[in-house]
Amino acid sequence: MEAEEGVMEAQGGVTEAEGGVTKTKAKNIEVEGRVTEVEGGVTEAEAGNMEVEGGVTEADGGVMEVDLEEATEAEGGVMEPHLEEAVDHEGGVTKTKEFA
């Protein structure tokens, strides 16, 4: 699948994050551009459950938007939950959608 190939290629950038860790555990995660290069904090995206610490929602060189129905916990950052769908932005996007 093309989506899986894109995610696999993005993992190299994720391991090089500065001051934080990015974990993506979902079948429907799509990463484009430089969103994997984040500074500070931890991002965990897991099939509709996202916890953000250290303001990772705004990544360096990209934007992260989340489509959730469950509650979202955020510390030191900004998050826009309950979005209809993730929108592509210049510089890259991380899309996370919950399975029904």
C-alpha positions as CSV (number, residue, x, y, z in Angstrom):
1,M,0.0,0.0,0.0
2,E,1.2,3.5,-0.8
3,A,0.2,4.8,2.6
4,E,2.2,2.1,4.4
5,E,5.3,2.9,2.3
6,G,5.0,6.6,3.2
7,V,4.7,5.8,6.9
8,M,7.7,3.5,6.8
9,E,9.8,6.1,5.2
10,A,8.8,8.7,7.7
11,Q,10.0,6.6,10.6
12,G,13.6,7.5,9.9
13,G,12.7,11.2,10.7
14,V,10.7,10.3,13.8
15,T,13.8,8.7,15.5
16,E,15.7,11.9,14.9
17,A,13.2,14.1,16.9
18,E,14.7,16.7,19.1
19,G,13.8,16.7,22.8
20,G,11.0,14.3,22.5
21,V,9.5,11.1,21.1
22,T,6.8,10.5,18.5
23,K,4.9,7.2,18.6
24,T,2.3,6.3,16.0
25,K,0.3,3.1,16.5
26,A,-2.6,3.0,14.0
27,K,-3.3,1.6,10.6
28,N,-4.5,5.0,9.3
29,I,-1.6,7.3,10.1
30,E,-0.3,9.2,7.1
31,V,2.8,11.3,7.3
32,E,3.8,13.9,4.7
33,G,6.6,16.4,4.6
34,R,8.6,17.3,7.8
35,V,6.0,16.7,10.4
36,T,8.1,14.0,11.9
37,E,10.7,16.6,12.9
38,V,9.3,17.8,16.2
39,E,10.9,19.7,19.0
40,G,10.1,18.9,22.6
41,G,7.4,16.8,24.2
42,V,5.8,13.5,23.4
43,T,3.1,12.6,20.9
44,E,1.2,9.4,21.1
45,A,-1.4,8.6,18.4
46,E,-3.2,5.4,18.9
47,A,-6.4,4.7,17.0
48,G,-8.4,7.7,18.2
49,N,-6.5,8.3,21.5
50,M,-4.0,11.1,21.5
51,E,-2.0,12.5,24.5
52,V,0.2,15.6,24.0
53,E,2.8,16.9,26.3
54,G,5.2,19.8,25.6
55,G,3.3,21.5,22.8
56,V,4.1,18.9,20.1
57,T,0.8,19.6,18.4
58,E,2.6,22.3,16.4
59,A,5.5,20.5,14.8
60,D,8.5,22.2,13.1
61,G,7.7,22.5,9.4
62,G,4.2,21.1,9.5
63,V,0.8,20.9,11.2
64,M,-0.9,18.1,13.1
65,E,-4.7,17.9,13.1
66,V,-6.6,15.1,14.8
67,D,-10.0,13.5,14.1
68,L,-11.1,12.2,17.5
69,E,-14.3,11.4,19.3
70,E,-12.8,10.6,22.6
71,A,-11.4,13.1,25.1
72,T,-8.0,14.6,24.4
73,E,-5.4,15.6,27.1
74,A,-3.0,18.4,26.3
75,E,-0.3,19.9,28.4
76,G,1.8,22.9,27.2
77,G,0.4,22.8,23.7
78,V,-2.7,23.5,21.5
79,M,-4.9,20.8,20.0
80,E,-8.0,20.9,17.9
81,P,-10.0,17.7,18.6
82,H,-13.3,16.7,17.0
83,L,-12.4,17.7,13.5
84,E,-14.4,16.4,10.5
85,E,-11.2,15.4,8.7
86,A,-7.5,16.3,8.7
87,V,-6.6,19.0,6.2
88,D,-3.3,19.1,4.3
89,H,-1.1,22.1,5.1
90,E,2.1,23.3,3.4
91,G,5.1,21.7,5.0
92,G,3.5,18.4,5.9
93,V,0.6,16.9,7.8
94,T,0.0,14.1,10.3
95,K,-3.5,12.6,10.0
96,T,-5.0,10.5,12.7
97,K,-8.5,9.1,12.4
98,E,-10.4,6.8,14.8
99,F,-11.8,3.5,13.7
100,A,-15.5,3.2,14.5
